[in-house]
Each structure stands twice: as C-alpha cells, then as structure tokens.
Amino acid sequence: MALISLRVSDEVAAEFSVLAATQGGKSALLRRLIADALNAPARRIVALPVGRPEKVTVRFRESEMRQLAEVSHQRGMTRTGWIVALVRSRLGSPVQHSPDEHAALRAIVRELNRIGGNINQIARAANTSVLQGTAVAPDLSAIQEAKLVIETELAQLRHALHGNADYWDGRR
C-alpha cells in the first residue's frame, strides 16, 4: 500500500487533527477525501482499522487449539496473530503475511522486475533491428527458459499466498 505525505502549516495541521478526531482519525479522513476526489467506489479505498484494539474471547476445543498452534507455528506467527490475520482478511483489511512470506514475496517481485527489464531490452532490440531493416532471429530456447522462470516465480508466488488467511484459493 502506498504512502502519501504532505507538508502543511502547524495551524492547518492542528485544525485538521481536531476535525479528523470526529471522523475516525487523520488517515481515515484523508482516505475518504481522496476517494471523494477520485469518485472512487468505496471498495477501491481500503479502510484500515481505526481506534484502540479491544479484546475478544473465543473458545476452541482442545483439538482445534492443537491445530491452531500447528498452523500458526508453520506460518511463523503467534496463534493470536494468525487468528487476527484470518479475521482481518474476511473484513477486507490488508492480509498479514508471515516473515517468511514477506521475504519470498520481495524476492519474487525483484525477479519479476528483472524479467520485465529483460523483456524491455528484447523489445528495444527487436524494434531497433526493424528500423535498420534487419530481422532478429528469435532464440526459442532462451524464450522457453524465460517462460520457465516466469512459471516458477508465479508458482512460488501462489505458494507464498496459499493458505494466508485463505487469501489465495487458486481461483484468482
């Protein structure tokens, strides 16, 4: 999720803070103002949790507690953290990834960015050769290798998202 920041005078900031306190906080008010300016439907602007956390008590059977402990441990999360992530995913808040998933997703994004750069270089070379009146002979083995890399990265991405508070169910 992107961060937008701006500088305003201390007086404007103080007045905005007073107004925002009645509107769910500064971030909530700014998100609403941006959504209004863009004529964006409400679902495009994700509402983040506002306010102080409150405690909820949930009862599970012993077998469920063992499953919770196992699943949360596999994900590198606490039991509470995993339950909160699961509930938030159903409420439409941003999904919380485990530290291993964050690392995997960052690595996948880096690799996909590199692939995108390579594709741009290939397109530039092909366009340049067309302008010079020469034909570029495609290297099918290199194209197949690139396709395999992309498929591998996508499989890793699916694996990283699989089971993350049921965020990835294979149909998206």
C-alpha positions in Angstrom: 0.0 0.0 0.0 1.4 3.4 -1.0 2.0 6.2 1.5 1.2 9.8 0.6 2.6 12.6 2.7 2.5 16.4 2.5 3.6 19.4 4.5 1.1 22.0 5.9 1.4 24.8 8.4 1.2 23.9 12.0 -2.1 25.8 12.3 -3.7 23.8 9.4 -2.3 20.5 10.9 -3.9 21.4 14.3 -7.3 22.3 12.8 -7.2 19.1 10.6 -6.4 17.0 13.7 -9.4 18.4 15.5 -11.7 17.7 12.6 -10.2 14.2 12.0 -10.8 13.2 15.6 -14.5 13.3 14.9 -14.1 11.4 11.6 -12.2 8.3 12.6 -8.7 9.8 12.6 -6.5 11.6 10.2 -5.8 8.6 7.9 -9.4 7.7 7.7 -10.4 11.2 6.8 -7.7 11.6 4.2 -8.7 8.2 2.6 -12.3 9.4 2.4 -11.3 12.7 0.9 -9.1 11.0 -1.7 -11.9 8.6 -2.6 -14.3 11.5 -3.0 -11.8 13.4 -5.2 -11.3 10.3 -7.4 -15.0 9.5 -7.4 -13.8 6.0 -6.3 -16.1 3.4 -5.2 -15.7 2.6 -1.5 -14.2 -0.8 -2.2 -11.2 0.7 -4.1 -10.1 2.6 -1.0 -9.3 0.1 1.7 -10.4 1.2 5.2 -7.7 0.5 7.7 -8.6 -0.3 11.3 -9.1 2.7 13.5 -9.2 3.0 17.2 -7.8 1.2 20.1 -7.7 -2.6 19.9 -10.2 -4.4 22.1 -10.1 -7.9 23.4 -12.3 -10.7 22.1 -12.6 -14.1 23.8 -13.1 -17.1 21.6 -13.4 -20.7 22.8 -11.9 -23.6 20.9 -11.9 -27.3 21.6 -8.6 -29.0 22.5 -8.1 -30.5 19.1 -8.7 -27.1 17.5 -6.2 -25.5 19.8 -3.6 -28.0 18.7 -4.4 -27.3 15.0 -4.2 -23.5 15.7 -0.8 -23.9 17.4 0.5 -26.1 14.5 -0.8 -23.8 11.7 0.4 -20.6 13.3 3.8 -22.2 14.1 4.2 -23.3 10.4 3.5 -19.7 9.3 5.9 -18.2 11.8 3.2 -16.4 13.6 1.7 -16.5 17.1 -1.7 -18.1 17.5 -3.3 -14.7 18.2 -1.5 -13.1 15.2 -2.8 -15.8 12.9 -6.4 -15.6 14.1 -6.3 -11.8 13.8 -4.9 -12.2 10.2 -7.7 -14.6 9.4 -10.4 -12.4 10.7 -9.0 -9.2 9.1 -8.8 -11.0 5.7 -12.5 -11.6 6.0 -13.1 -8.0 7.0 -11.3 -6.6 3.9 -8.2 -5.3 5.7 -4.8 -5.9 4.2 -3.7 -9.5 4.7 -0.9 -10.1 7.1 1.9 -12.2 5.8 4.4 -14.2 7.9 8.1 -13.0 7.9 9.0 -15.9 5.5 6.2 -14.9 3.2 7.3 -11.3 3.2 10.8 -12.4 2.2 9.5 -14.7 -0.5 7.2 -12.1 -1.9 10.1 -9.5 -2.0 12.3 -12.0 -3.8 9.6 -12.8 -6.3 8.9 -9.1 -7.0 12.6 -8.5 -7.6 12.9 -11.4 -10.0 9.7 -10.3 -11.9 11.1 -6.8 -12.2 14.3 -8.2 -13.7 12.3 -10.3 -16.1 10.3 -7.1 -17.1 13.6 -5.3 -17.7 14.8 -8.2 -19.9 11.6 -8.1 -21.9 12.0 -4.3 -22.4 15.6 -4.9 -23.7 14.3 -7.6 -26.1 11.6 -5.3 -27.4 14.1 -2.5 -27.8 16.5 -4.7 -29.8 13.7 -6.0 -32.0 12.4 -2.5 -32.7 15.9 -1.3 -33.5 16.6 -4.1 -35.9 13.3 -3.5 -37.7 14.2 0.2 -38.1 17.6 -0.9 -39.5 15.9 -3.3 -42.0 17.3 -6.4 -40.4 15.4 -9.3 -38.9 16.0 -10.6 -35.4 16.2 -14.4 -35.3 14.3 -15.5 -32.2 16.2 -17.8 -29.8 13.5 -20.2 -28.9 15.5 -21.9 -26.2 16.0 -18.5 -24.5 12.3 -17.8 -24.8 11.4 -21.2 -23.3 13.9 -20.7 -20.5 12.4 -17.3 -19.7 8.9 -18.8 -19.8 10.1 -21.5 -17.3 11.5 -18.8 -15.0 8.2 -16.9 -15.1 6.2 -20.0 -14.4 8.5 -20.9 -11.5 8.2 -17.4 -10.0 4.4 -17.5 -10.3 4.3 -20.9 -8.7 6.4 -19.5 -5.8 4.0 -16.6 -5.5 1.0 -18.9 -5.4 2.7 -21.0 -2.7 3.5 -17.9 -0.7 -0.1 -16.7 -0.8 -1.7 -20.2 -0.4 -3.3 -20.5 3.0 -2.6 -17.0 4.0 -5.8 -16.4 5.9 -7.5 -18.1 2.9 -6.4 -15.1 0.7 -5.3 -17.3 -2.2 -7.6 -20.1 -3.1 -6.2 -20.8 -6.6 -9.2 -19.3 -8.4 -7.8 -15.7 -8.6 
